[in-house]
Amino acid sequence: MKYMKKITALLVALVLILGFSGCGRLQIEKELLSFNGEMVSTAEYNYYLENIKAQMLTEAAATDEAAFWNGEIDGKKATDVAKERALAELIRIEIACAKAEEKGISLDSSVLAQIKQMVTKPEGDSKTQIDNIKSATGLSDQGMISLLEKTELAARYAQDLMVSEADKLAVTDKAIEEKYQADYSLVKHILVLSQQQAAEGEEQMDAEEYKTKQKARAEEVLAKVKAGGNFEALLKEYGEDPGMEQQPEGYMLDSSGYDVISKGTMVSEFAKGAFSIAVGQTTELVETAYGWHILKRYKLPTSGEAYDAATQTVKGLLMQDKYNALIDTYKPDFDIQFDKKDIDGIKVY
């Protein structure tokens, strides 16, 4: 049962990552590269590409996909960065599988049978999920089976490394603290709503008139903040976000806008504002669909549930970086053949 739970969790991860856009790629598994003489299909690469695309959009808190993919990252086309990252991840999985076999790590027959059953004879929601994943990537049944087997085997190899070569993946408390401070921001905000929240039966003001009135109110509050007014007192007097009552300690966001405390995601403008200022500073007016926000950044907590959740995430990311770097050192040991033109020809957006 525990193996089935692992495989089901992996399937759910695939579902969430791909988002079931249903882009309708044809299920033709042509060779994209060879790894030690074994074919790796374009469909497999498409899976990693979809995965990386989702990660990049989340990390950038991008709301305009076209603008993001037509832009650049550190002087490179965003689409080229996505392709390079997808290729690197695909190769790491292949290397991990090869290294697992060297160490005698394998999947037993019951796990292989469960994977096959899941792909070839799915039922209910699982069938919809499997069909949508194959549609999004172009994977055939056998391709899907192969992908699940490789991913599971690579995961087991990583788990083995954490025990057998723990020193190579260890991260220091200092590194965790530095990344925690860089990747998270704790803010409180004064929100002045742009849409009237009238009680039932109460007469509502004209929408544009109300918005103009509220914009002026927000500018008035901002002037008081800039004049040195007590932020906490102004928040209590003018703030219209009920969430601040539920979370008096504020919102603790990562760079994607995910709030560790409420476990929700803030709109991109809010997230960008949270990282645009130093501790103790306040923003200008930040406009979102909700209204106008004035954010103030606070020192991050050094203990508590949110701190523990954030630092555990940071530790995992740092260990993943070390794992990737270690796997990359094995790359010269393998025969990896591909034509860059084939990868260049794959459409990202």
GITAKA-V960152 format. One record per run of one state. SS is the DSSP state (H for helix, E for strand, L for the rest). FROM is the first residue (numbers start at 1). TO is the last residue. If there is no record, write none. Layout:
BEGIN
ss: [SS | SS]
from: [FROM | FROM]
to: [TO | TO]
END
This chain:
BEGIN
ss: [L | H | L | E | L | E | H | L | H | L | E | L | E | H | L | H | L | H | L | H | L | H | L | H | E | L | H | L | H | L | H | L | E | L | E | L | E | L | H | L | E | L | E | L | E | L | H | L | H | L | E | L | H | L]
from: [1 | 2 | 19 | 31 | 36 | 38 | 42 | 60 | 65 | 70 | 72 | 74 | 76 | 78 | 103 | 109 | 121 | 125 | 138 | 141 | 165 | 166 | 170 | 173 | 184 | 194 | 207 | 227 | 231 | 239 | 243 | 247 | 251 | 255 | 258 | 260 | 264 | 266 | 268 | 276 | 282 | 283 | 286 | 288 | 291 | 299 | 305 | 330 | 331 | 334 | 336 | 339 | 340 | 345]
to: [1 | 18 | 30 | 35 | 37 | 41 | 59 | 64 | 69 | 71 | 73 | 75 | 77 | 102 | 108 | 120 | 124 | 137 | 140 | 164 | 165 | 169 | 172 | 183 | 193 | 206 | 226 | 230 | 238 | 242 | 246 | 250 | 254 | 257 | 259 | 263 | 265 | 267 | 275 | 281 | 282 | 285 | 287 | 290 | 298 | 304 | 329 | 330 | 333 | 335 | 338 | 339 | 344 | 349]
END
